[in-house]
Amino acid sequence: MSSECFITQEATNEILLRVTNVCAECYDDINKGDTIHYDMQNYRYLCKSCQERLCAQMNENCEMIEEESGGLFY
Ligand SMILES: [Zn+2]
């Protein structure tokens, strides 16, 4: 599942050295050449499985859908 909320990239040495070498969500190692997804809402890199999981919880505006929210903010 692709989404406008994420930028899909290939992990490069530069990203691994300068930004992160682990997924921001599950802390799995990211290796050079891995497909990673930049989360534009939270400014972090995610692995493929975390991106897919979060993507499924987002609406088309890239907002997280809080299933258990009582609607206090509406
Ligand atoms: Zn992950």
N, CA, C, O and the ligand as a Tripos MOL2 file, in Angstrom:
@<TRIPOS>MOLECULE
protein
  297   295    75     0     0
PROTEIN
NO_CHARGES

@<TRIPOS>ATOM
      1 N           0.8470   -1.1890    0.0000 N.3       1 MET1
      2 CA          0.0000    0.0000    0.0000 C.3       1 MET1
      3 C           0.8870    1.2450    0.0000 C.2       1 MET1
      4 O           1.6970    1.4230    0.9100 O.2       1 MET1
      5 N           0.7480    2.0810   -0.9800 N.am      2 SER2
      6 CA          1.5430    3.2930   -1.0150 C.3       2 SER2
      7 C           0.6940    4.4540   -0.5270 C.2       2 SER2
      8 O          -0.5310    4.3620   -0.4550 O.2       2 SER2
      9 N           1.3570    5.5320   -0.1970 N.am      3 SER3
     10 CA          0.6490    6.6530    0.3720 C.3       3 SER3
     11 C           1.4020    7.9290    0.1080 C.2       3 SER3
     12 O           2.6310    7.9330    0.0410 O.2       3 SER3
     13 N           0.6670    9.0190   -0.0440 N.am      4 GLU4
     14 CA          1.3080   10.3210   -0.1870 C.3       4 GLU4
     15 C           1.9090   10.7910    1.1240 C.2       4 GLU4
     16 O           2.6570   11.7680    1.1460 O.2       4 GLU4
     17 N           1.6010   10.1250    2.1890 N.am      5 CYS5
     18 CA          2.0920   10.5450    3.4970 C.3       5 CYS5
     19 C           3.5500   10.1550    3.7090 C.2       5 CYS5
     20 O           4.1990   10.6310    4.6410 O.2       5 CYS5
     21 N           4.0560    9.2910    2.8450 N.am      6 PHE6
     22 CA          5.4180    8.7920    3.0310 C.3       6 PHE6
     23 C           6.2070    8.9590    1.7490 C.2       6 PHE6
     24 O           5.6620    8.9080    0.6470 O.2       6 PHE6
     25 N           7.4820    9.1570    1.9160 N.am      7 ILE7
     26 CA          8.3890    9.1500    0.7700 C.3       7 ILE7
     27 C           9.1720    7.8560    0.8300 C.2       7 ILE7
     28 O           9.8840    7.5860    1.7960 O.2       7 ILE7
     29 N           9.0310    7.0670   -0.2050 N.am      8 THR8
     30 CA          9.7540    5.8030   -0.2620 C.3       8 THR8
     31 C          11.1470    6.0440   -0.8160 C.2       8 THR8
     32 O          11.3170    6.6710   -1.8620 O.2       8 THR8
     33 N          12.1210    5.5470   -0.1110 N.am      9 GLN9
     34 CA         13.5080    5.7290   -0.5110 C.3       9 GLN9
     35 C          14.2700    4.4460   -0.3120 C.2       9 GLN9
     36 O          13.8160    3.5140    0.3520 O.2       9 GLN9
     37 N          15.4440    4.4280   -0.9090 N.am     10 GLU10
     38 CA         16.3680    3.3400   -0.6310 C.3      10 GLU10
     39 C          17.3770    3.8590    0.3850 C.2      10 GLU10
     40 O          17.8870    4.9720    0.2570 O.2      10 GLU10
     41 N          17.6550    3.0550    1.3780 N.am     11 ALA11
     42 CA         18.5890    3.4840    2.4140 C.3      11 ALA11
     43 C          19.9850    3.6200    1.8210 C.2      11 ALA11
     44 O          20.5150    2.6910    1.2120 O.2      11 ALA11
     45 N          20.5570    4.7840    2.0110 N.am     12 THR12
     46 CA         21.9170    5.0320    1.5400 C.3      12 THR12
     47 C          22.8350    5.1780    2.7440 C.2      12 THR12
     48 O          22.3840    5.3580    3.8750 O.2      12 THR12
     49 N          24.1270    5.0980    2.4760 N.am     13 ASN13
     50 CA         25.0960    5.3150    3.5490 C.3      13 ASN13
     51 C          24.8880    6.6590    4.2100 C.2      13 ASN13
     52 O          25.0460    6.7890    5.4240 O.2      13 ASN13
     53 N          24.5350    7.6610    3.4180 N.am     14 GLU14
     54 CA         24.3560    9.0010    3.9700 C.3      14 GLU14
     55 C          23.2190    9.0410    4.9770 C.2      14 GLU14
     56 O          23.3540    9.6180    6.0560 O.2      14 GLU14
     57 N          22.1020    8.4260    4.6210 N.am     15 ILE15
     58 CA         20.9810    8.3870    5.5660 C.3      15 ILE15
     59 C          21.3840    7.6070    6.8110 C.2      15 ILE15
     60 O          21.1120    8.0330    7.9340 O.2      15 ILE15
     61 N          22.0250    6.4770    6.6090 N.am     16 LEU16
     62 CA         22.3780    5.6360    7.7490 C.3      16 LEU16
     63 C          23.3450    6.3440    8.6910 C.2      16 LEU16
     64 O          23.2590    6.1930    9.9090 O.2      16 LEU16
     65 N          24.2530    7.1060    8.1250 N.am     17 LEU17
     66 CA         25.2470    7.7800    8.9560 C.3      17 LEU17
     67 C          24.7120    9.0670    9.5640 C.2      17 LEU17
     68 O          24.9790    9.3700   10.7270 O.2      17 LEU17
     69 N          23.9570    9.8200    8.7760 N.am     18 ARG18
     70 CA         23.5740   11.1640    9.2110 C.3      18 ARG18
     71 C          22.2260   11.2100    9.9030 C.2      18 ARG18
     72 O          21.9980   12.0810   10.7420 O.2      18 ARG18
     73 N          21.3320   10.3000    9.5740 N.am     19 VAL19
     74 CA         19.9770   10.4030   10.1010 C.3      19 VAL19
     75 C          19.7100    9.2750   11.0930 C.2      19 VAL19
     76 O          19.5870    9.5110   12.2950 O.2      19 VAL19
     77 N          19.6250    8.0900   10.5980 N.am     20 THR20
     78 CA         19.3330    6.9720   11.4900 C.3      20 THR20
     79 C          19.7140    5.6760   10.8200 C.2      20 THR20
     80 O          19.7940    5.5970    9.5940 O.2      20 THR20
     81 N          19.9480    4.6610   11.6250 N.am     21 ASN21
     82 CA         20.1450    3.3310   11.0490 C.3      21 ASN21
     83 C          19.1910    2.3180   11.6800 C.2      21 ASN21
     84 O          19.3980    1.1080   11.5950 O.2      21 ASN21
     85 N          18.1460    2.8410   12.3110 N.am     22 VAL22
     86 CA         17.0860    1.9680   12.8200 C.3      22 VAL22
     87 C          15.7330    2.5660   12.4590 C.2      22 VAL22
     88 O          15.6020    3.7740   12.2600 O.2      22 VAL22
     89 N          14.7440    1.7080   12.3790 N.am     23 CYS23
     90 CA         13.3790    2.1600   12.1710 C.3      23 CYS23
     91 C          12.9070    2.9130   13.4130 C.2      23 CYS23
     92 O          13.1560    2.4700   14.5350 O.2      23 CYS23
     93 N          12.2320    4.0390   13.2260 N.am     24 ALA24
     94 CA         11.8040    4.8620   14.3540 C.3      24 ALA24
     95 C          10.6900    4.2110   15.1570 C.2      24 ALA24
     96 O          10.4170    4.6230   16.2840 O.2      24 ALA24
     97 N          10.0580    3.2200   14.6030 N.am     25 GLU25
     98 CA          8.9110    2.6110   15.2600 C.3      25 GLU25
     99 C           9.2890    1.2980   15.9520 C.2      25 GLU25
    100 O           8.9910    1.1160   17.1320 O.2      25 GLU25
    101 N           9.9250    0.4070   15.2490 N.am     26 CYS26
    102 CA         10.2200   -0.9140   15.8300 C.3      26 CYS26
    103 C          11.7000   -1.1020   16.1490 C.2      26 CYS26
    104 O          12.0890   -2.1240   16.7150 O.2      26 CYS26
    105 N          12.5230   -0.1210   15.7900 N.am     27 TYR27
    106 CA         13.9600   -0.1490   16.0730 C.3      27 TYR27
    107 C          14.6880   -1.3000   15.4150 C.2      27 TYR27
    108 O          15.7550   -1.7160   15.8650 O.2      27 TYR27
    109 N          14.1040   -1.8090   14.3490 N.am     28 ASP28
    110 CA         14.8100   -2.7910   13.5440 C.3      28 ASP28
    111 C          15.9580   -2.1060   12.8130 C.2      28 ASP28
    112 O          15.8650   -0.9350   12.4460 O.2      28 ASP28
    113 N          17.0260   -2.8410   12.6100 N.am     29 ASP29
    114 CA         18.1480   -2.2900   11.8540 C.3      29 ASP29
    115 C          17.7360   -1.9830   10.4210 C.2      29 ASP29
    116 O          16.9850   -2.7280    9.7920 O.2      29 ASP29
    117 N          18.2440   -0.8760    9.9320 N.am     30 ILE30
    118 CA         18.1070   -0.5530    8.5140 C.3      30 ILE30
    119 C          19.4780   -0.7460    7.8890 C.2      30 ILE30
    120 O          20.4880   -0.2620    8.3990 O.2      30 ILE30
    121 N          19.4920   -1.4580    6.7830 N.am     31 ASN31
    122 CA         20.7520   -1.7080    6.0920 C.3      31 ASN31
    123 C          20.7680   -0.9870    4.7550 C.2      31 ASN31
    124 O          19.7270   -0.6880    4.1700 O.2      31 ASN31
    125 N          21.9680   -0.7190    4.2940 N.am     32 LYS32
    126 CA         22.1110   -0.0440    3.0020 C.3      32 LYS32
    127 C          21.3670   -0.8390    1.9280 C.2      32 LYS32
    128 O          21.5080   -2.0570    1.8190 O.2      32 LYS32
    129 N          20.5720   -0.1130    1.1400 N.am     33 GLY33
    130 CA         19.8320   -0.7770    0.0650 C.3      33 GLY33
    131 C          18.4270   -1.1860    0.4550 C.2      33 GLY33
    132 O          17.6220   -1.5370   -0.4080 O.2      33 GLY33
    133 N          18.1210   -1.1460    1.7460 N.am     34 ASP34
    134 CA         16.7570   -1.4640    2.1800 C.3      34 ASP34
    135 C          15.7770   -0.3990    1.6900 C.2      34 ASP34
    136 O          16.1430    0.7640    1.5190 O.2      34 ASP34
    137 N          14.5580   -0.8020    1.4730 N.am     35 THR35
    138 CA         13.5040    0.1530    1.1680 C.3      35 THR35
    139 C          13.0000    0.7380    2.4750 C.2      35 THR35
    140 O          12.5700    0.0090    3.3680 O.2      35 THR35
    141 N          13.0560    2.0510    2.5810 N.am     36 ILE36
    142 CA         12.5880    2.7260    3.7990 C.3      36 ILE36
    143 C          11.5940    3.7980    3.4100 C.2      36 ILE36
    144 O          11.5180    4.2040    2.2500 O.2      36 ILE36
    145 N          10.8400    4.2480    4.3810 N.am     37 HIS37
    146 CA          9.7740    5.2060    4.1150 C.3      37 HIS37
    147 C           9.9180    6.3760    5.0710 C.2      37 HIS37
    148 O           9.9480    6.1990    6.2890 O.2      37 HIS37
    149 N          10.0060    7.5770    4.5050 N.am     38 TYR38
    150 CA         10.1120    8.7670    5.3360 C.3      38 TYR38
    151 C           8.7090    9.2460    5.6850 C.2      38 TYR38
    152 O           7.8960    9.5320    4.8070 O.2      38 TYR38
    153 N           8.4490    9.3260    6.9610 N.am     39 ASP39
    154 CA          7.1550    9.7390    7.4950 C.3      39 ASP39
    155 C           7.1340   11.2620    7.5650 C.2      39 ASP39
    156 O           7.7670   11.8540    8.4390 O.2      39 ASP39
    157 N           6.4110   11.8910    6.6510 N.am     40 MET40
    158 CA          6.4270   13.3530    6.5710 C.3      40 MET40
    159 C           5.6520   14.0190    7.7010 C.2      40 MET40
    160 O           5.8240   15.2140    7.9410 O.2      40 MET40
    161 N           4.8120   13.2790    8.3900 N.am     41 GLN41
    162 CA          4.0760   13.8610    9.5110 C.3      41 GLN41
    163 C           4.9570   13.9390   10.7450 C.2      41 GLN41
    164 O           4.8550   14.8820   11.5300 O.2      41 GLN41
    165 N           5.8100   12.9630   10.9140 N.am     42 ASN42
    166 CA          6.5960   12.8740   12.1380 C.3      42 ASN42
    167 C           8.0980   12.9740   11.9210 C.2      42 ASN42
    168 O           8.8840   12.8410   12.8590 O.2      42 ASN42
    169 N           8.4880   13.2130   10.6660 N.am     43 TYR43
    170 CA          9.8950   13.4350   10.3390 C.3      43 TYR43
    171 C          10.7920   12.3100   10.8330 C.2      43 TYR43
    172 O          11.7290   12.5240   11.6020 O.2      43 TYR43
    173 N          10.4830   11.1200   10.3740 N.am     44 ARG44
    174 CA         11.2630    9.9680   10.8080 C.3      44 ARG44
    175 C          11.2040    8.9060    9.7300 C.2      44 ARG44
    176 O          10.3410    8.9170    8.8520 O.2      44 ARG44
    177 N          12.1500    7.9900    9.8250 N.am     45 TYR45
    178 CA         12.1900    6.8990    8.8680 C.3      45 TYR45
    179 C          11.5790    5.6380    9.4580 C.2      45 TYR45
    180 O          11.7840    5.3030   10.6250 O.2      45 TYR45
    181 N          10.8260    4.9540    8.6140 N.am     46 LEU46
    182 CA         10.1820    3.7120    9.0370 C.3      46 LEU46
    183 C          10.5530    2.5920    8.0870 C.2      46 LEU46
    184 O          10.8070    2.8190    6.9040 O.2      46 LEU46
    185 N          10.5800    1.3760    8.6220 N.am     47 CYS47
    186 CA         10.7720    0.2140    7.7560 C.3      47 CYS47
    187 C           9.4610   -0.0720    7.0240 C.2      47 CYS47
    188 O           8.4250    0.5320    7.3020 O.2      47 CYS47
    189 N           9.5400   -0.9980    6.0950 N.am     48 LYS48
    190 CA          8.3880   -1.2690    5.2510 C.3      48 LYS48
    191 C           7.1830   -1.7530    6.0600 C.2      48 LYS48
    192 O           6.0590   -1.3060    5.8300 O.2      48 LYS48
    193 N           7.4110   -2.6530    6.9920 N.am     49 SER49
    194 CA          6.2620   -3.2170    7.7070 C.3      49 SER49
    195 C           5.6020   -2.1770    8.6100 C.2      49 SER49
    196 O           4.3780   -2.1740    8.7480 O.2      49 SER49
    197 N           6.3860   -1.3010    9.2240 N.am     50 CYS50
    198 CA          5.7910   -0.2580   10.0540 C.3      50 CYS50
    199 C           5.0380    0.7520    9.1940 C.2      50 CYS50
    200 O           3.9680    1.2270    9.5750 O.2      50 CYS50
    201 N           5.5990    1.0750    8.0390 N.am     51 GLN51
    202 CA          4.9130    2.0080    7.1440 C.3      51 GLN51
    203 C           3.5580    1.4520    6.7420 C.2      51 GLN51
    204 O           2.5550    2.1660    6.7340 O.2      51 GLN51
    205 N           3.5420    0.1770    6.4120 N.am     52 GLU52
    206 CA          2.2790   -0.4340    5.9840 C.3      52 GLU52
    207 C           1.2520   -0.4390    7.1130 C.2      52 GLU52
    208 O           0.0630   -0.2050    6.8990 O.2      52 GLU52
    209 N           1.7390   -0.7080    8.3040 N.am     53 ARG53
    210 CA          0.8360   -0.7540    9.4490 C.3      53 ARG53
    211 C           0.2680    0.6360    9.7490 C.2      53 ARG53
    212 O          -0.9370    0.7820    9.9560 O.2      53 ARG53
    213 N           1.1300    1.6530    9.7740 N.am     54 LEU54
    214 CA          0.6610    3.0060   10.0500 C.3      54 LEU54
    215 C          -0.2100    3.5450    8.9260 C.2      54 LEU54
    216 O          -1.1940    4.2480    9.1560 O.2      54 LEU54
    217 N           0.1740    3.2010    7.7220 N.am     55 CYS55
    218 CA         -0.5700    3.6710    6.5590 C.3      55 CYS55
    219 C          -2.0210    3.1960    6.6380 C.2      55 CYS55
    220 O          -2.9420    3.9230    6.2650 O.2      55 CYS55
    221 N          -2.2090    1.9940    7.1190 N.am     56 ALA56
    222 CA         -3.5510    1.4260    7.2220 C.3      56 ALA56
    223 C          -4.3950    2.1570    8.2650 C.2      56 ALA56
    224 O          -5.6210    2.0550    8.2600 O.2      56 ALA56
    225 N          -3.7250    2.9010    9.1660 N.am     57 GLN57
    226 CA         -4.4470    3.6120   10.2230 C.3      57 GLN57
    227 C          -4.6470    5.0810    9.9030 C.2      57 GLN57
    228 O          -5.1710    5.8380   10.7200 O.2      57 GLN57
    229 N          -4.2260    5.4810    8.7060 N.am     58 MET58
    230 CA         -4.3140    6.8910    8.3540 C.3      58 MET58
    231 C          -5.4410    7.1390    7.3600 C.2      58 MET58
    232 O          -5.7900    6.2690    6.5620 O.2      58 MET58
    233 N          -5.9920    8.3200    7.4240 N.am     59 ASN59
    234 CA         -6.9620    8.7090    6.4230 C.3      59 ASN59
    235 C          -6.2430    9.3940    5.2620 C.2      59 ASN59
    236 O          -5.0140    9.4510    5.2380 O.2      59 ASN59
    237 N          -6.9980    9.9070    4.3120 N.am     60 GLU60
    238 CA         -6.3640   10.4600    3.1190 C.3      60 GLU60
    239 C          -5.6270   11.7610    3.3870 C.2      60 GLU60
    240 O          -4.8590   12.2260    2.5450 O.2      60 GLU60
    241 N          -5.8550   12.3570    4.5630 N.am     61 ASN61
    242 CA         -5.1170   13.5580    4.9390 C.3      61 ASN61
    243 C          -3.8940   13.2450    5.7770 C.2      61 ASN61
    244 O          -3.2840   14.1400    6.3610 O.2      61 ASN61
    245 N          -3.5390   11.9690    5.8350 N.am     62 CYS62
    246 CA         -2.3690   11.5240    6.5820 C.3      62 CYS62
    247 C          -2.5420   11.7250    8.0810 C.2      62 CYS62
    248 O          -1.5610   11.8500    8.8140 O.2      62 CYS62
    249 N          -3.7830   11.7560    8.5310 N.am     63 GLU63
    250 CA         -4.0270   11.8760    9.9610 C.3      63 GLU63
    251 C          -4.2850   10.4900   10.5290 C.2      63 GLU63
    252 O          -4.9560    9.6550    9.9210 O.2      63 GLU63
    253 N          -3.7350   10.2760   11.7060 N.am     64 MET64
    254 CA         -3.9680    8.9970   12.3490 C.3      64 MET64
    255 C          -5.4240    8.9100   12.7820 C.2      64 MET64
    256 O          -5.9780    9.8480   13.3550 O.2      64 MET64
    257 N          -6.0210    7.7750   12.5000 N.am     65 ILE65
    258 CA         -7.3970    7.5570   12.9150 C.3      65 ILE65
    259 C          -7.3580    6.8660   14.2710 C.2      65 ILE65
    260 O          -6.9300    5.7180   14.3910 O.2      65 ILE65
    261 N          -7.8040    7.5740   15.2660 N.am     66 GLU66
    262 CA         -7.7640    7.0300   16.6220 C.3      66 GLU66
    263 C          -9.0560    6.2870   16.8990 C.2      66 GLU66
    264 O         -10.1030    6.8850   17.1430 O.2      66 GLU66
    265 N          -8.9560    4.9810   16.8560 N.am     67 GLU67
    266 CA        -10.1650    4.1750   16.9660 C.3      67 GLU67
    267 C         -10.8380    4.3080   18.3220 C.2      67 GLU67
    268 O         -12.0650    4.2750   18.4190 O.2      67 GLU67
    269 N         -10.0250    4.4590   19.3830 N.am     68 GLU68
    270 CA        -10.6230    4.4640   20.7110 C.3      68 GLU68
    271 C         -10.8850    5.8780   21.2150 C.2      68 GLU68
    272 O         -11.2450    6.0580   22.3780 O.2      68 GLU68
    273 N         -10.7130    6.8710   20.3690 N.am     69 SER69
    274 CA        -10.9530    8.2490   20.7670 C.3      69 SER69
    275 C         -12.4330    8.4590   21.0990 C.2      69 SER69
    276 O         -13.3180    7.9530   20.4100 O.2      69 SER69
    277 N         -12.6730    9.2000   22.1470 N.am     70 GLY70
    278 CA        -14.0390    9.4720   22.5180 C.3      70 GLY70
    279 C         -14.6250   10.6560   21.7780 C.2      70 GLY70
    280 O         -15.7790   11.0150   22.0120 O.2      70 GLY70
    281 N         -13.8700   11.2620   20.9010 N.am     71 GLY71
    282 CA        -14.3670   12.3760   20.1200 C.3      71 GLY71
    283 C         -14.3130   13.6850   20.8740 C.2      71 GLY71
    284 O         -15.0670   14.6030   20.5510 O.2      71 GLY71
    285 N         -13.4550   13.8040   21.8610 N.am     72 LEU72
    286 CA        -13.3710   15.0140   22.6580 C.3      72 LEU72
    287 C         -12.9400   16.2320   21.8540 C.2      72 LEU72
    288 O         -13.2450   17.3680   22.2160 O.2      72 LEU72
    289 N         -12.2410   15.9860   20.7770 N.am     73 PHE73
    290 CA        -11.6720   17.1050   20.0330 C.3      73 PHE73
    291 C         -12.5460   17.5580   18.8700 C.2      73 PHE73
    292 O         -12.1020   18.3290   18.0190 O.2      73 PHE73
    293 N         -13.7680   17.0870   18.8330 N.am     74 TYR74
    294 CA        -14.6490   17.4840   17.7350 C.3      74 TYR74
    295 C         -15.7490   18.4060   18.2170 C.2      74 TYR74
    296 O         -16.5840   18.8390   17.4230 O.2      74 TYR74
    297 ZN          9.8020   -0.7380   11.7320 Zn       75 ZN75
@<TRIPOS>BOND
     1     1     2 1
     2     2     3 1
     3     3     4 2
     4     3     5 am
     5     5     6 1
     6     6     7 1
     7     7     8 2
     8     7     9 am
     9     9    10 1
    10    10    11 1
    11    11    12 2
    12    11    13 am
    13    13    14 1
    14    14    15 1
    15    15    16 2
    16    15    17 am
    17    17    18 1
    18    18    19 1
    19    19    20 2
    20    19    21 am
    21    21    22 1
    22    22    23 1
    23    23    24 2
    24    23    25 am
    25    25    26 1
    26    26    27 1
    27    27    28 2
    28    27    29 am
    29    29    30 1
    30    30    31 1
    31    31    32 2
    32    31    33 am
    33    33    34 1
    34    34    35 1
    35    35    36 2
    36    35    37 am
    37    37    38 1
    38    38    39 1
    39    39    40 2
    40    39    41 am
    41    41    42 1
    42    42    43 1
    43    43    44 2
    44    43    45 am
    45    45    46 1
    46    46    47 1
    47    47    48 2
    48    47    49 am
    49    49    50 1
    50    50    51 1
    51    51    52 2
    52    51    53 am
    53    53    54 1
    54    54    55 1
    55    55    56 2
    56    55    57 am
    57    57    58 1
    58    58    59 1
    59    59    60 2
    60    59    61 am
    61    61    62 1
    62    62    63 1
    63    63    64 2
    64    63    65 am
    65    65    66 1
    66    66    67 1
    67    67    68 2
    68    67    69 am
    69    69    70 1
    70    70    71 1
    71    71    72 2
    72    71    73 am
    73    73    74 1
    74    74    75 1
    75    75    76 2
    76    75    77 am
    77    77    78 1
    78    78    79 1
    79    79    80 2
    80    79    81 am
    81    81    82 1
    82    82    83 1
    83    83    84 2
    84    83    85 am
    85    85    86 1
    86    86    87 1
    87    87    88 2
    88    87    89 am
    89    89    90 1
    90    90    91 1
    91    91    92 2
    92    91    93 am
    93    93    94 1
    94    94    95 1
    95    95    96 2
    96    95    97 am
    97    97    98 1
    98    98    99 1
    99    99   100 2
   100    99   101 am
   101   101   102 1
   102   102   103 1
   103   103   104 2
   104   103   105 am
   105   105   106 1
   106   106   107 1
   107   107   108 2
   108   107   109 am
   109   109   110 1
   110   110   111 1
   111   111   112 2
   112   111   113 am
   113   113   114 1
   114   114   115 1
   115   115   116 2
   116   115   117 am
   117   117   118 1
   118   118   119 1
   119   119   120 2
   120   119   121 am
   121   121   122 1
   122   122   123 1
   123   123   124 2
   124   123   125 am
   125   125   126 1
   126   126   127 1
   127   127   128 2
   128   127   129 am
   129   129   130 1
   130   130   131 1
   131   131   132 2
   132   131   133 am
   133   133   134 1
   134   134   135 1
   135   135   136 2
   136   135   137 am
   137   137   138 1
   138   138   139 1
   139   139   140 2
   140   139   141 am
   141   141   142 1
   142   142   143 1
   143   143   144 2
   144   143   145 am
   145   145   146 1
   146   146   147 1
   147   147   148 2
   148   147   149 am
   149   149   150 1
   150   150   151 1
   151   151   152 2
   152   151   153 am
   153   153   154 1
   154   154   155 1
   155   155   156 2
   156   155   157 am
   157   157   158 1
   158   158   159 1
   159   159   160 2
   160   159   161 am
   161   161   162 1
   162   162   163 1
   163   163   164 2
   164   163   165 am
   165   165   166 1
   166   166   167 1
   167   167   168 2
   168   167   169 am
   169   169   170 1
   170   170   171 1
   171   171   172 2
   172   171   173 am
   173   173   174 1
   174   174   175 1
   175   175   176 2
   176   175   177 am
   177   177   178 1
   178   178   179 1
   179   179   180 2
   180   179   181 am
   181   181   182 1
   182   182   183 1
   183   183   184 2
   184   183   185 am
   185   185   186 1
   186   186   187 1
   187   187   188 2
   188   187   189 am
   189   189   190 1
   190   190   191 1
   191   191   192 2
   192   191   193 am
   193   193   194 1
   194   194   195 1
   195   195   196 2
   196   195   197 am
   197   197   198 1
   198   198   199 1
   199   199   200 2
   200   199   201 am
   201   201   202 1
   202   202   203 1
   203   203   204 2
   204   203   205 am
   205   205   206 1
   206   206   207 1
   207   207   208 2
   208   207   209 am
   209   209   210 1
   210   210   211 1
   211   211   212 2
   212   211   213 am
   213   213   214 1
   214   214   215 1
   215   215   216 2
   216   215   217 am
   217   217   218 1
   218   218   219 1
   219   219   220 2
   220   219   221 am
   221   221   222 1
   222   222   223 1
   223   223   224 2
   224   223   225 am
   225   225   226 1
   226   226   227 1
   227   227   228 2
   228   227   229 am
   229   229   230 1
   230   230   231 1
   231   231   232 2
   232   231   233 am
   233   233   234 1
   234   234   235 1
   235   235   236 2
   236   235   237 am
   237   237   238 1
   238   238   239 1
   239   239   240 2
   240   239   241 am
   241   241   242 1
   242   242   243 1
   243   243   244 2
   244   243   245 am
   245   245   246 1
   246   246   247 1
   247   247   248 2
   248   247   249 am
   249   249   250 1
   250   250   251 1
   251   251   252 2
   252   251   253 am
   253   253   254 1
   254   254   255 1
   255   255   256 2
   256   255   257 am
   257   257   258 1
   258   258   259 1
   259   259   260 2
   260   259   261 am
   261   261   262 1
   262   262   263 1
   263   263   264 2
   264   263   265 am
   265   265   266 1
   266   266   267 1
   267   267   268 2
   268   267   269 am
   269   269   270 1
   270   270   271 1
   271   271   272 2
   272   271   273 am
   273   273   274 1
   274   274   275 1
   275   275   276 2
   276   275   277 am
   277   277   278 1
   278   278   279 1
   279   279   280 2
   280   279   281 am
   281   281   282 1
   282   282   283 1
   283   283   284 2
   284   283   285 am
   285   285   286 1
   286   286   287 1
   287   287   288 2
   288   287   289 am
   289   289   290 1
   290   290   291 1
   291   291   292 2
   292   291   293 am
   293   293   294 1
   294   294   295 1
   295   295   296 2
@<TRIPOS>SUBSTRUCTURE
     1 MET1         2 RESIDUE 1 A MET
     2 SER2         6 RESIDUE 1 A SER
     3 SER3        10 RESIDUE 1 A SER
     4 GLU4        14 RESIDUE 1 A GLU
     5 CYS5        18 RESIDUE 1 A CYS
     6 PHE6        22 RESIDUE 1 A PHE
     7 ILE7        26 RESIDUE 1 A ILE
     8 THR8        30 RESIDUE 1 A THR
     9 GLN9        34 RESIDUE 1 A GLN
    10 GLU10       38 RESIDUE 1 A GLU
    11 ALA11       42 RESIDUE 1 A ALA
    12 THR12       46 RESIDUE 1 A THR
    13 ASN13       50 RESIDUE 1 A ASN
    14 GLU14       54 RESIDUE 1 A GLU
    15 ILE15       58 RESIDUE 1 A ILE
    16 LEU16       62 RESIDUE 1 A LEU
    17 LEU17       66 RESIDUE 1 A LEU
    18 ARG18       70 RESIDUE 1 A ARG
    19 VAL19       74 RESIDUE 1 A VAL
    20 THR20       78 RESIDUE 1 A THR
    21 ASN21       82 RESIDUE 1 A ASN
    22 VAL22       86 RESIDUE 1 A VAL
    23 CYS23       90 RESIDUE 1 A CYS
    24 ALA24       94 RESIDUE 1 A ALA
    25 GLU25       98 RESIDUE 1 A GLU
    26 CYS26      102 RESIDUE 1 A CYS
    27 TYR27      106 RESIDUE 1 A TYR
    28 ASP28      110 RESIDUE 1 A ASP
    29 ASP29      114 RESIDUE 1 A ASP
    30 ILE30      118 RESIDUE 1 A ILE
    31 ASN31      122 RESIDUE 1 A ASN
    32 LYS32      126 RESIDUE 1 A LYS
    33 GLY33      130 RESIDUE 1 A GLY
    34 ASP34      134 RESIDUE 1 A ASP
    35 THR35      138 RESIDUE 1 A THR
    36 ILE36      142 RESIDUE 1 A ILE
    37 HIS37      146 RESIDUE 1 A HIS
    38 TYR38      150 RESIDUE 1 A TYR
    39 ASP39      154 RESIDUE 1 A ASP
    40 MET40      158 RESIDUE 1 A MET
    41 GLN41      162 RESIDUE 1 A GLN
    42 ASN42      166 RESIDUE 1 A ASN
    43 TYR43      170 RESIDUE 1 A TYR
    44 ARG44      174 RESIDUE 1 A ARG
    45 TYR45      178 RESIDUE 1 A TYR
    46 LEU46      182 RESIDUE 1 A LEU
    47 CYS47      186 RESIDUE 1 A CYS
    48 LYS48      190 RESIDUE 1 A LYS
    49 SER49      194 RESIDUE 1 A SER
    50 CYS50      198 RESIDUE 1 A CYS
    51 GLN51      202 RESIDUE 1 A GLN
    52 GLU52      206 RESIDUE 1 A GLU
    53 ARG53      210 RESIDUE 1 A ARG
    54 LEU54      214 RESIDUE 1 A LEU
    55 CYS55      218 RESIDUE 1 A CYS
    56 ALA56      222 RESIDUE 1 A ALA
    57 GLN57      226 RESIDUE 1 A GLN
    58 MET58      230 RESIDUE 1 A MET
    59 ASN59      234 RESIDUE 1 A ASN
    60 GLU60      238 RESIDUE 1 A GLU
    61 ASN61      242 RESIDUE 1 A ASN
    62 CYS62      246 RESIDUE 1 A CYS
    63 GLU63      250 RESIDUE 1 A GLU
    64 MET64      254 RESIDUE 1 A MET
    65 ILE65      258 RESIDUE 1 A ILE
    66 GLU66      262 RESIDUE 1 A GLU
    67 GLU67      266 RESIDUE 1 A GLU
    68 GLU68      270 RESIDUE 1 A GLU
    69 SER69      274 RESIDUE 1 A SER
    70 GLY70      278 RESIDUE 1 A GLY
    71 GLY71      282 RESIDUE 1 A GLY
    72 LEU72      286 RESIDUE 1 A LEU
    73 PHE73      290 RESIDUE 1 A PHE
    74 TYR74      294 RESIDUE 1 A TYR
    75 ZN75       297 GROUP 0 **** ****
